[in-house]
């Protein structure tokens, strides 16, 4: 090997492969949430003005979240599916993926918990 320091080349292809699909500058996941929330507000209020306000507010918040990291929504949804859904997080001090419940089942007719 030579004594010269090797220079790492940056390949733009790998960055493009990991980039999520964007719609109007926000990821598709965020756009779907924005569409569902604005449609719900439109149905609830019968006013397109309120739905437009929800779209404008949600779009601006989404753009602020995505400003520094395009995968931020993917990470937020991953956190929601893994860590936030664990009901025994307070008991263990972290997320636990045990399929067993913390307390035993109480059924009538099985002798122990009549």
C-alpha positions in Angstrom: 0.0 0.0 0.0 1.1 3.5 -0.6 1.9 6.0 2.1 -0.6 8.4 0.7 -3.9 8.8 2.5 -6.9 7.4 0.6 -9.7 9.7 -0.2 -13.2 8.3 0.1 -15.4 9.0 -2.8 -19.0 10.0 -2.1 -21.5 8.1 -4.2 -24.8 10.0 -4.6 -26.6 6.9 -5.7 -26.8 5.4 -2.3 -28.2 8.5 -0.8 -30.9 8.6 -3.5 -31.9 5.0 -2.9 -32.6 5.5 0.8 -34.5 8.7 0.3 -38.3 8.3 0.9 -40.9 9.2 -1.7 -41.9 12.8 -1.4 -45.1 14.6 -2.3 -44.9 18.4 -2.3 -41.8 18.3 -0.2 -43.2 16.0 2.6 -43.0 12.2 2.8 -46.0 10.2 1.6 -46.7 9.0 5.1 -47.1 12.6 6.4 -49.2 13.5 3.3 -51.6 10.6 4.0 -52.0 11.7 7.7 -52.6 15.2 6.5 -55.2 14.1 4.0 -57.0 11.9 6.6 -57.0 14.7 9.2 -58.2 17.4 6.8 -61.0 15.1 5.4 -62.1 14.3 9.0 -62.2 18.0 9.8 -64.1 18.7 6.6 -66.7 16.0 7.4 -67.0 17.2 11.0 -67.3 20.9 10.4 -68.9 21.0 6.9 -66.6 23.9 6.0 -63.7 23.7 3.6 -62.1 26.7 5.3 -61.4 24.7 8.4 -60.0 21.8 6.3 -57.8 24.3 4.4 -56.5 25.7 7.8 -55.7 22.1 8.9 -53.9 21.4 5.6 -51.9 24.7 5.9 -50.9 24.1 9.5 -50.1 20.4 9.0 -48.1 21.1 5.9 -46.0 23.8 7.6 -45.3 21.6 10.6 -44.4 18.7 8.3 -42.0 20.8 6.3 -40.3 22.0 9.6 -39.9 18.4 10.7 -38.5 17.3 7.3 -36.2 20.3 7.0 -33.2 18.5 8.6 -34.0 14.8 8.1 -36.1 13.4 5.4 -36.5 10.2 7.3 -37.9 11.9 10.4 -41.5 10.7 9.8 -40.3 7.2 9.1 -38.5 7.3 12.5 -41.6 8.7 14.3 -43.8 6.0 12.9 -41.3 3.3 13.8 -41.2 4.7 17.3 -45.0 4.6 17.4 -45.1 1.0 16.2 -42.4 -0.3 18.6 -41.9 1.8 21.7 -45.1 3.8 22.2 -47.4 0.8 21.8 -45.9 -1.1 24.8 -48.2 -0.9 27.7 -45.7 -2.3 30.2 -43.1 0.4 29.5 -43.6 2.0 32.9 -43.2 -1.3 34.7 -40.0 -2.3 33.1 -38.5 1.2 32.7 -38.3 0.6 28.9 -40.0 -1.2 26.1 -40.5 -5.0 26.6 -41.7 -7.3 23.8 -42.8 -10.2 26.0 -45.9 -11.9 24.7 -46.9 -12.8 28.2 -49.1 -10.5 30.3 -47.7 -9.0 33.5 -50.6 -10.1 35.6 -52.2 -13.5 35.5 -55.5 -14.0 33.8 -58.5 -14.2 36.1 -61.0 -16.7 34.8 -63.9 -18.2 36.7 -64.0 -22.0 36.9 -60.3 -22.8 36.9 -59.9 -23.3 40.6 -57.4 -20.6 41.5 -59.3 -17.3 41.0 -62.9 -18.3 41.8 
